[in-house]
Every structure is written in C-alpha cells, then in structure tokens.
Amino acid sequence: MIPLLPIVAAFTSFTRFGTLLSALLSVFISIFGWFLKFVAKKTAFNYAVIALVIGIALVAFLAIETVAFGISLAIPPDYSVALSLITPSNATACMSAIFACKTVRWFFTWQSWAIEMVAK
C-alpha cells in the first residue's frame, strides 16, 4: 500500500487496535462531555447572576433618579440648592448599588430557603 499522506500511514498502524482505540475514545469523550456540561451550567448561572445584578442596579438607579428629579421639581429652589450642598454628586448611584445588593441578597436568601423546603 502506498501511503497518500504520512498521517494516514501512521493512523493505519493504529487501526489494528481499532476496538480498543474506539472504546478508549468513547470513554474519554463521554467524560469530557460531562465536564463541559458541568462547566457550562455553572458559567451560565454565573452570567445570569451578573445580568440580574446589573439589571437591578440599573432599575434602582433610574428609579432613584426619577424620584430625586420629581422631588427637586416639587420643592422650592432654595431647598434644592441647600440639598445639593449636602449630598454628593454620586449619591443616587451609591443608593442604587446598595439597594441592588440588598435585593440580590434577599433573592438568594429566599432561593436557599426554597431549596431547603423542597429538599425536606
């Protein structure tokens, strides 16, 4: 037999052990597939948590900005100037981050409680 490629010639020497090679490859591929599925589930869950935190922070920031804007329209201008001297410029971002973190903590506490109830 004249080899077309050196790779094909090298591979034909392994075909003598075809059954053993296919069994080992089958085991390796199934273990590798299980590992990838396990990693993919954890990665997808982590990405979902990150998206949830970012979404909650954005909604909280917009809600606090809207409330602050509504209050600034309703109060007299002197009070608005006085309030701007006391509060920092990033107060709404800080308050929305705190609110988002508390909400996510509540969600995970509730989720762990639900898992414990289902497990019993």
C-alpha positions as CSV (number, residue, x, y, z in Angstrom):
1,M,0.0,0.0,0.0
2,I,1.4,3.4,-1.0
3,P,0.5,6.0,1.7
4,L,-1.1,9.1,0.4
5,L,-0.2,11.1,3.5
6,P,2.2,10.3,6.3
7,I,-0.6,10.9,8.8
8,V,-2.8,8.3,7.1
9,A,0.1,5.8,7.2
10,A,0.6,6.5,10.8
11,F,-3.1,6.1,11.6
12,T,-3.3,2.8,9.7
13,S,-0.9,1.3,12.2
14,F,-3.4,2.2,15.0
15,T,-6.3,0.5,13.2
16,R,-5.0,-2.9,14.4
17,F,-6.3,-1.8,17.8
18,G,-9.5,-0.2,16.5
19,T,-11.8,-1.6,19.0
20,L,-9.6,-0.7,22.0
21,L,-9.0,2.7,20.5
22,S,-12.7,3.4,19.9
23,A,-13.6,2.3,23.4
24,L,-10.9,4.5,25.0
25,L,-12.0,7.4,22.8
26,S,-15.6,6.8,23.7
27,V,-14.9,6.9,27.4
28,F,-12.7,10.0,27.1
29,I,-15.3,11.8,25.0
30,S,-18.1,11.0,27.5
31,I,-16.1,12.2,30.4
32,F,-15.1,15.3,28.5
33,G,-18.7,15.9,27.6
34,W,-19.9,15.6,31.2
35,F,-17.2,18.0,32.3
36,L,-18.2,20.5,29.6
37,K,-21.8,20.3,30.6
38,F,-21.0,20.8,34.3
39,V,-18.8,23.9,33.5
40,A,-21.4,25.3,31.1
41,K,-24.2,25.1,33.8
42,K,-22.0,26.9,36.3
43,T,-20.9,29.5,33.7
44,A,-24.5,30.1,32.6
45,F,-25.6,30.5,36.2
46,N,-22.8,33.0,36.9
47,Y,-23.7,35.0,33.8
48,A,-27.3,35.1,34.8
49,V,-26.4,36.3,38.3
50,I,-24.3,39.1,36.8
51,A,-27.0,40.1,34.4
52,L,-29.5,40.1,37.3
53,V,-27.3,42.4,39.5
54,I,-26.6,44.8,36.6
55,G,-30.4,44.9,35.7
56,I,-31.4,45.5,39.3
57,A,-28.7,48.2,39.8
58,L,-29.9,50.0,36.6
59,V,-33.5,49.9,37.5
60,A,-32.8,51.1,41.0
61,F,-30.6,53.9,39.7
62,L,-33.3,55.0,37.3
63,A,-36.0,54.9,40.0
64,I,-33.9,56.9,42.4
65,E,-33.0,59.4,39.7
66,T,-36.7,59.8,38.8
67,V,-37.7,60.3,42.4
68,A,-35.0,62.8,43.0
69,F,-35.9,64.7,39.9
70,G,-39.6,64.7,40.9
71,I,-38.7,66.0,44.4
72,S,-36.4,68.7,43.0
73,L,-39.3,70.0,40.9
74,A,-41.7,70.0,43.9
75,I,-39.6,71.7,46.5
76,P,-38.7,75.4,46.5
77,P,-35.4,76.3,44.7
78,D,-33.6,77.3,47.9
79,Y,-34.2,73.9,49.4
80,S,-32.9,72.3,46.3
81,V,-29.7,74.3,46.4
82,A,-29.2,73.5,50.1
83,L,-29.7,69.8,49.4
84,S,-27.2,69.9,46.6
85,L,-24.6,71.3,49.0
86,I,-25.1,68.4,51.5
87,T,-25.4,65.4,49.2
88,P,-22.5,64.3,46.9
89,S,-23.0,64.1,43.2
90,N,-22.8,60.3,43.1
91,A,-25.4,59.8,45.9
92,T,-28.0,58.2,43.6
93,A,-25.5,55.7,42.2
94,C,-24.4,54.7,45.7
95,M,-28.0,54.4,46.9
96,S,-29.0,52.3,43.8
97,A,-26.0,50.0,44.3
98,I,-26.9,49.4,48.0
99,F,-30.5,48.8,47.0
100,A,-29.5,46.3,44.3
101,C,-27.1,44.4,46.6
102,K,-29.8,44.1,49.3
103,T,-32.3,42.9,46.7
104,V,-29.9,40.3,45.4
105,R,-29.1,39.1,48.9
106,W,-32.8,38.8,49.7
107,F,-33.3,36.9,46.5
108,F,-30.5,34.4,47.2
109,T,-31.7,34.0,50.9
110,W,-35.2,33.3,49.6
111,Q,-33.9,30.9,47.0
112,S,-31.8,28.9,49.6
113,W,-34.9,28.8,51.8
114,A,-37.0,27.4,48.9
115,I,-34.3,24.8,48.1
116,E,-34.3,23.7,51.8
117,M,-38.1,23.4,51.8
118,V,-38.2,21.3,48.6
119,A,-35.3,19.1,49.9
120,K,-37.2,18.1,53.0
